[in-house]
Amino acid sequence: MRFALPLLVFVLIGGFLYSGLNRDPRYVPSPLIGKPAPEFSLPTLAGPAKSFSPSDMAGKVWLFNIWGTWCVACRVEHPVLVQLAGSGLVDIVGLNYKDDDAEAIKWLKDLGDPYLTTAVDADGRIGIDWGFYGAPETFLIDKKGVIRHKHVGPVSPNDISNTILPLVAELRAEAG
């Protein structure tokens, strides 16, 4: 009997550790899921006279992709985003994070521009407000401006077809 309590504690701790083995280490839960997208107004790569705010996308289901030319994984993801944008199935807005504007413009010119517009987060404050961990990250926002999904790391064709596009279709079908 005196070993029952330590054995029970050991089994419980072992169970928690074992359950962790079945989790995706890339999955980072976001406290923003189900909450309104943080509001901001930033200049765009098109020029400081133009700005972007998430409220500009009110009534639309859209993707918000945080990227930078310094990000190796962003280069891997980029052709997938270009292909998705070419399909016309969902609008994509970029957030160029802590980057050089001239480099970002060259990147988009050379590799293709999948973005409806690209906001410039030169000092990184907006990325922090969005709970940004590391580029690339992609958020799915619904018609009411609520964050419904977050993808950490480069999106793959499988992520697009198996997760993102089904969610886009579901969110478009919702009233509102």
LUMDO-631142 format. One line per 3 residues: number of its first residue (from 0); their letters; for each residue x, y, z of C-alpha. Coordinates in pm, 1 decimal. Layout:
NUM> a> X Y Z ~ ...
***
This chain:
0> mrf> 0.0 0.0 0.0 ~ 282.9 242.0 72.5 ~ 394.5 219.2 -293.3
3> alp> 45.2 275.9 -434.6 ~ 55.7 656.4 -431.9 ~ 404.7 689.9 -586.1
6> llv> 311.9 426.6 -844.4 ~ -7.5 614.0 -930.5 ~ 185.3 942.6 -966.7
9> fvl> 445.4 768.6 -1184.3 ~ 175.8 619.1 -1408.5 ~ 1.6 958.3 -1446.5
12> igg> 324.6 1138.1 -1536.4 ~ 418.2 857.6 -1774.9 ~ 75.2 885.0 -1939.5
15> fly> 115.3 1258.9 -1997.5 ~ 463.0 1210.6 -2142.0 ~ 344.8 926.4 -2366.6
18> sgl> 52.0 1132.8 -2497.9 ~ 299.7 1406.3 -2591.5 ~ 476.0 1166.0 -2827.3
21> nrd> 169.1 1164.5 -3052.0 ~ 153.1 1542.1 -3092.2 ~ 285.0 1744.9 -3383.6
24> pry> 588.0 1939.8 -3254.5 ~ 520.6 2211.2 -3515.4 ~ 173.2 2276.9 -3375.0
27> vps> 174.3 2595.4 -3170.1 ~ -169.0 2678.9 -3029.6 ~ -277.5 3038.3 -3076.7
30> pli> -478.5 3222.1 -2813.2 ~ -613.8 3436.0 -3099.0 ~ -818.7 3157.9 -3261.8
33> gkp> -1184.5 3257.0 -3235.7 ~ -1099.4 3618.8 -3154.5 ~ -1110.5 3930.3 -3372.5
36> ape> -797.0 3985.8 -3576.8 ~ -580.9 4257.4 -3421.6 ~ -647.1 4585.8 -3597.7
39> fsl> -369.6 4795.4 -3748.2 ~ -300.2 5031.5 -4034.6 ~ 34.5 4999.1 -4211.1
42> ptl> 189.0 5132.1 -4530.4 ~ 213.2 4884.4 -4816.5 ~ 500.4 4788.8 -5042.8
45> agp> 312.0 4973.1 -5318.3 ~ 412.1 5294.7 -5142.2 ~ 376.7 5484.2 -4816.2
48> aks> 76.2 5673.9 -4953.0 ~ -119.8 5347.4 -4961.2 ~ -206.5 5160.4 -4643.5
51> fsp> -369.0 4834.2 -4540.8 ~ -588.2 4749.3 -4246.0 ~ -763.2 4417.3 -4174.6
54> sdm> -1091.7 4609.6 -4180.1 ~ -1028.5 4658.2 -4554.7 ~ -1114.2 4288.1 -4591.0
57> agk> -1447.6 4304.0 -4403.0 ~ -1700.5 4062.7 -4549.9 ~ -1433.1 3843.2 -4708.8
60> vwl> -1265.4 3517.7 -4609.6 ~ -890.6 3570.5 -4654.7 ~ -542.3 3454.0 -4564.9
63> fni> -285.1 3667.5 -4385.0 ~ 70.4 3546.9 -4451.3 ~ 367.8 3677.8 -4252.6
66> wgt> 690.5 3649.8 -4450.4 ~ 1033.9 3799.8 -4510.4 ~ 1303.5 3777.4 -4776.2
69> wcv> 1546.7 3667.9 -4503.0 ~ 1329.6 3360.4 -4431.6 ~ 1445.0 3036.2 -4596.6
72> acr> 1114.6 2859.1 -4525.1 ~ 928.1 3149.2 -4688.9 ~ 1113.4 3077.5 -5011.8
75> veh> 998.1 2713.7 -4989.5 ~ 638.4 2821.8 -4929.7 ~ 625.5 3097.4 -5190.3
78> pvl> 548.9 2886.8 -5503.4 ~ 258.8 2724.2 -5316.1 ~ 114.9 3067.3 -5237.1
81> vql> 165.2 3184.8 -5596.3 ~ -23.0 2879.3 -5720.9 ~ -301.9 2929.5 -5465.5
84> ags> -336.8 3296.7 -5558.0 ~ -350.8 3202.0 -5925.7 ~ -643.3 2970.5 -5853.9
87> glv> -851.4 3264.3 -5733.6 ~ -994.8 3053.6 -5451.6 ~ -895.6 3289.0 -5168.1
90> div> -739.4 3633.1 -5133.6 ~ -398.8 3644.1 -4965.9 ~ -260.9 3950.3 -4790.0
93> gln> 107.0 3961.2 -4699.3 ~ 280.6 4111.8 -4399.7 ~ 644.3 4174.1 -4482.6
96> ykd> 810.2 4139.2 -4142.9 ~ 1123.8 4335.2 -4044.0 ~ 1254.0 4345.9 -4397.7
99> dda> 1406.0 4583.0 -4649.8 ~ 1135.5 4722.4 -4880.5 ~ 1357.8 4714.5 -5189.7
102> eai> 1450.3 4349.8 -5123.7 ~ 1084.3 4257.4 -5070.4 ~ 976.8 4430.6 -5392.4
105> kwl> 1254.7 4253.0 -5585.0 ~ 1157.3 3916.3 -5428.8 ~ 794.3 3955.4 -5541.3
108> kdl> 898.2 4073.2 -5887.4 ~ 1138.0 3779.2 -5933.5 ~ 932.5 3501.0 -5771.2
111> gdp> 577.3 3618.5 -5837.2 ~ 340.2 3814.6 -5617.3 ~ 62.0 3607.4 -5461.7
114> ylt> -60.9 3894.2 -5245.6 ~ -361.4 4118.5 -5297.1 ~ -145.1 4370.3 -5109.2
117> tav> 154.2 4353.1 -4877.9 ~ 167.0 4556.3 -4557.7 ~ 508.2 4656.0 -4422.8
120> dad> 581.0 4574.4 -4057.4 ~ 923.0 4739.5 -4041.9 ~ 958.0 4737.3 -3663.6
123> gri> 780.8 4406.1 -3597.5 ~ 510.5 4539.4 -3366.0 ~ 216.6 4409.2 -3566.7
126> gid> 365.7 4059.0 -3586.4 ~ 387.2 4058.5 -3207.4 ~ 22.1 4165.4 -3177.4
129> wgf> -71.0 3868.7 -3397.7 ~ 120.9 3621.8 -3177.1 ~ 387.7 3569.3 -3441.8
132> yga> 651.6 3306.6 -3351.0 ~ 855.2 3284.5 -3670.6 ~ 815.4 3321.3 -4044.0
135> pet> 625.4 3203.1 -4225.7 ~ 293.7 3196.9 -4048.3 ~ -46.4 3203.8 -4213.0
138> fli> -378.4 3299.3 -4057.0 ~ -726.2 3235.0 -4196.6 ~ -969.5 3516.5 -4120.8
141> dkk> -1346.2 3491.1 -4165.1 ~ -1598.1 3744.3 -4301.3 ~ -1641.8 3902.3 -3958.5
144> gvi> -1268.2 3954.3 -3908.9 ~ -1224.7 3662.7 -3667.7 ~ -912.5 3446.5 -3681.9
147> rhk> -1027.1 3090.4 -3748.3 ~ -701.4 2903.8 -3819.1 ~ -327.2 2950.8 -3781.3
150> hvg> -61.8 2759.0 -3970.3 ~ 296.3 2778.7 -3842.8 ~ 570.3 2713.1 -4096.7
153> pvs> 549.4 2685.3 -4472.2 ~ 213.9 2579.0 -4612.4 ~ 233.2 2280.4 -4844.6
156> pnd> -1.0 2176.2 -5124.0 ~ -143.8 1917.8 -4880.7 ~ -209.8 2188.3 -4619.1
159> isn> -389.6 2393.3 -4883.3 ~ -607.6 2110.4 -5015.5 ~ -671.3 1922.0 -4689.1
162> til> -707.9 2204.4 -4435.8 ~ -711.9 2558.7 -4569.6 ~ -944.2 2533.3 -4871.3
165> plv> -1205.2 2319.3 -4689.2 ~ -1208.2 2579.6 -4409.5 ~ -1236.1 2861.8 -4665.0
168> ael> -1538.1 2688.7 -4822.4 ~ -1696.9 2630.2 -4482.1 ~ -1645.0 2992.7 -4376.5
171> rae> -1780.8 3129.6 -4704.1 ~ -2094.1 2917.0 -4660.1 ~ -2159.6 3060.8 -4312.3
174> ag> -2408.0 3344.9 -4287.2 ~ -2265.0 3682.4 -4208.8
***
